[in-house]
């Protein structure tokens, strides 16, 4: 079981490198717990780094992050995540661009 979990995490990381929108986990038969728009203004000539935290009473099955800027911003899971009841996401913008995401969490 641990091998499958590590394989899912590795595949998620590979997918994150390829696409602009990020998807972690499996959305099949999952119920939407939270949808939130996260917006942080740009800082000239700097990369913006922000953290997003979510706590739930049910294990998380999927996390979707839509980037409205279509930049080279990245988003990573730093704590918790799939099969946990909490998640902390680290968002990092492209230099001189703002962060503008919709984050959906499913259980």
N, C-alpha and C positions, 0 to 999 in steps of 0.2 A: 504494500500500500504506500509506503514511503517513497518507493521508486517511482510510482505513478505520480505522486504529488510533485516530486522533483522534476519529472519530465514535463508536467503541465506548467510549472513555473519557468522552466527553460524555454519551452515553446512560446510562452507569453512574452518573455524577454525578446526572443527573436522576432516575433510579430511586432513588438513595439518599435524595434529599430527600423522596420520596413515601412510602417504606415504613419499617417498623421493623427488618426483617431486611435485610441487605445482601448483594448478589450481584454479583460482578465476573467477567467473562469468559464462556466457554461450557463447560458441564459435559458436553456430548455426547462420547462416546467417551473420557472422561477417567478416570484411575485415582486413587483417594484416596491421597494421600501422607501427610497428617497430619490428625489431629483432636485438638484440645486445648481444654479448658475453661479460660477465663481469668476469674479472679475477684479483684476488688479491693474492699475494704470502703469504705464511704462516709465522707466527712469532713463533719461538720455545716456547713451554710451555704456549702459550697465545691463547685466542679466538680472532678471527678477526671480528670486527664489521664495516660494511660499509653501506652507504646509496646510493640508486639509485633513481634518480628523472627523471620523464618524463612528458612533457607538450604537449597537443594536442589541436587541434581546434574542435575536435568532442568528444562526450561522450564515455568513454571506456566501452566496453562490456565484455571483458575477458582479463585475464592476465595469462600466462603460464610461469613457471620457471622450467627449467630442470637442475638438479644437476649432473654434470659430475663426481664428486668425490664419490657419493653414501655414504656420511658420515651422521652424525647426525646434519648437519647444518640446520638452520631454516631460513625462510624468512617470514616477516610480512608486512602488509600494515599499515603505520603509518599515512599517510595523503591522502585524496582523494580516488581514487580507482574506483570501478564499478559505472557507471552512473555519474562520474565526468570527467572533462577534464584534470585532472592532477593526478599523483600518486607518492608517495614516498614509496619505499620499503626498509626495514631494513634487512640486511643479517648478520647472525651471524654464524661463522664457528665452527666446532668442534675443541677442543684444539689441537694445533700444526698442523692443516690442513689448506690448502688454500681454498679460495672461487673460484669456477669455475662454472658459471651459463650461460645459454642462456635464455634471457628474451624476451618473445614475447607479444606484446600488440595488441589487436584487437578492432575495433570499428564497 
